[in-house]
Amino acid sequence: MHVATLIVELHLPDCSSLKQKRSRLKPLLAQLHREFNVSAAEVGDNDLHRSAIVALAVVSNDARHAQRVLDGIPEWIERKRPDLQVVDHQISLR
């Protein structure tokens, strides 16, 4: 069994409140779950309205498959959600 995680740091330039931030992140997390079959949650910068850290995880019996699933997510976010900017991302495989 292989567990792969992806940590994505996001910048939300147009958010002016935490309520607005949550209204953008909640649909993003649901879309990522549906599109990539991953678990997704906001795990950092919870009290900052223009920044978010999101963690995604996938479990697979094939390490290459897990890596491929997560590799495409940062680009997908930038393509599908132009209101969010990917600042950094890091993949970890165990």
N, C-alpha and C positions, 0 to 999 in steps of 0.2 A: 504494500500500500504506500502511495506517495501523496504527500500533502504539499501543495504549492500555495504560496500567499503572494499577494501583490499589495503594496502600500502606494497609494497615489496621493500626492499633495496637490490640492486644487486652489486656484485663485478665483474668486467670484467678484469681479470688479464692480458690478452694478448693484450689489446687495447693500442695502442701507439699514437692515435690521436682522436680528436672528430669526424672526418669523419668516422673512423673505428668503433667507438662506435655507431654512428647513423646507420651504415650499419648492425650492429647486433641487435639493438633495434627495428628498423622499422619492420623487418620480425617477430620478437617475438611478438610485439603488434598486428600485423595482425593475427598471428596464434592463439593467445589468444582469439581474437574476434571471429574467425571462430570456434574454438574448444569449447568455453564456452559461447558464445553469451553474452559477456560482453563488456563494454566500457573500453578502455585502453589508457593510455597516460603517457609519461614521465613528472613528475611533480617536480623533484628536482635533484640537483647535475648536472645541465645541462652543466656546464662549466668544469666538471671534467671528464677526459677520461677513468678512471678506476672504476668509481662509477656511479650508476644511482638509482633514486627512481621512481618507477612506481606505478601508482594508477589504480585500476580496480573497476568498479561499476556494480552492477546488481540491477534491480528493479523487484520485484515480489509481488504477492498477498499472498505469503506464506513465512514467515520469515525463516522457516527451510530449504526450498528449496534454498533461497538466500544464507544461511550459507553453505549448502552443496556444492553449485557451487563454492564458493570461497575457501572452505577448501582444495580442491584438487589442487589448482593452484601452490602453492610453490613447492610441490613435482613434479608436471608435468614439471615445468620449469627445475628443477634439472635433471630429467630423460631425457627429450627431448633435452635440451640445455646444454650439459656438458661444453661448453665454458663460461657459466655464473654460478656464485655462489650466492645462496640466503643467504644473511647475516642475515636478520631479516624480519619478516612480522607481520602485525597487521590487524585484521578484526574488523570492526565497523558496528553495525546494528542499524538502526533507523526506 
